[in-house]
Amino acid sequence: MANRVRISIGSEASELALVDAVVERFSLARGLEPADAERLGQVVHKLAQWVIERAYPGDPTGELVVQLELAEGSVRCTIEDWGEPITAFGGGLDGTPPELAEIEAITHDLRLVNLGREGKRLSAAVEAKGVVPEELVAFAQFARESGESEATADQVEIHDTKLSDVEAISRLLYTNYGLGYGHPNFYQPRWVEAEIEAGRLHSTVAVLAGEVVGHHALVLEKSGEAGETGIAVVHPAYRGLGIFNRLFERTIERARVAEVEAVYARAVTAHPYSQRAEHSRGYRESALMLGSVPQGKDESGQPTPRAASLLTFLPLDLSPRPVSFPERYGEPLRAAYANLELETVAPELEQALEQLGERPSAAIERDEQRRSSVITVSRWGEEGRSQMIDAVRSAVHHHDDVAYCDLDLETLTAEELDEAIGQLREFDFFYCGLALCASAGHDHLRLQSLMSDEVELEAIVLDSDYAKQLRETVFADRAPASPA
């Protein structure tokens, strides 16, 4: 199901009947309650009528585009036109026309954005109970960006997030996603402030006329050299203006200054858009993490199963990676390095072990919100073997829905890797993929075990040939009949 619908109409009042029909069918198809559907119809009709009267007075040759888009708990209406100039309002600006006062009272975030020769955008959000998009396709808008308009390039300021911007970031996420964004900590301004001050979060904002209209960030790992890029959001009224491109470039600049060896992202598998957007920026797939996305709710409020995500990396340091290859997974790991365009060399074991410092032989890190855990095995021997098994039992004891186990490819020999893999397969672990620059900057072989039946295993959309082959490898290794 598409999250948005668009219709282009002429600037005659008779064209409003087409808009009314689209709103009616959209409301019916998306299951809006009658009262919400009636309010949405009233808002869209009035806004479109106002644009025709104000932007195209007496001109039947004009054009406007009406878009309806689902957000969690609301429907956003956006109307674009290229008619006579109108002074911007809303978004902290005064001057909302009195003839729109009734509409302002029954909507949220009513605003008009003047984009110069790129036209104007009038938008508002209409509350609609129970509305939840299937999978928000924020990345799709980025993939379609056609560059910055001259009218806004000089007006939008890109800068490192200041503490005074933090609350506005939380509000921006709420505007786009309600309370359903996958990084819930970003709804807590004090947490964001603390992470920025601790140097673990490199946050960047786009600001227009004093308002935060875009955000992108680099989240550094606690014990590794890689950082996750994301928390990417652009206000719906300012999409398609190249804002995301500029935010992304600034994040990569900051990663290089911080001497981060690689950045990664987790692309959803409900649609191909985020995968394509990441691929266009140089990210390449390395692991298919089944069940990594927690359960959500569908439009009727019923729980949806856990979903898969595709782990993608953009290496910033292209030096050869020191790794050992286990016999069982040597071929898929070599394919992963080839996909990342990285060479490998034999590790220097003594030096690699020294880099671990005081890290335990095996440890578990649990994500309570996601009901998942990651076990990291850095050393083998009796201690490593015992700690790994204890960690697996801990994941079972805490009723984690899914557990991942990372085996250090730089500190474990091929023989130790094979022994660890053999034991993990007794606990139903199977191939997941490759994680670059993890603990101590070492690469990890990642295995996974599903401990819940509520995991989506069929509707997994993958875009690239490599990702499709990776899925075949993962599911073949998961099969009970797979040889040890």
Secondary structure, 3 states (H helix, E strand, C coil): CCCEEEEEEECCHHHHHHHHHHHHHHHHHCCCCHHHHHHHHHHHHHHHHHHHHHHCCCCCCCEEEEEEEEECCEEEEEEEECCCCCCCEECCECCCCHHHHHHHHCCEEEEEEECHHHCEEEEEEEECCCCCCCCCCHHHHHHCCCCCCHHHHCCCEEEECCHHHHHHHHHHHHHHHCCCCCCHHHHCHHHHHHHHHCCCEEEEEEEECCEEEEEEEEEECCCECEEEEEEEEECHHHCCCCHHHHHHHHHHHHHHHCCCCEEEEEEECCCCHHHHHHHHCCCEEEEEEEEEECCEECCCCCEECEEEEEEEEEECCCCCEECCCCCCCHHHHHHHHHHCCCCEECCCHHHHHHHCCCCCCEEEEEECCCCEEEEEECCCHHHHHHHHHHHHHHHHHCCCCEEEEEEECCCCCHHHHHHHHHHHHCCCCEEEEEECCCECCCCEEEEEEECCCCECCCCCCCCCHHHHHHHHHHHHHHCCCCCC
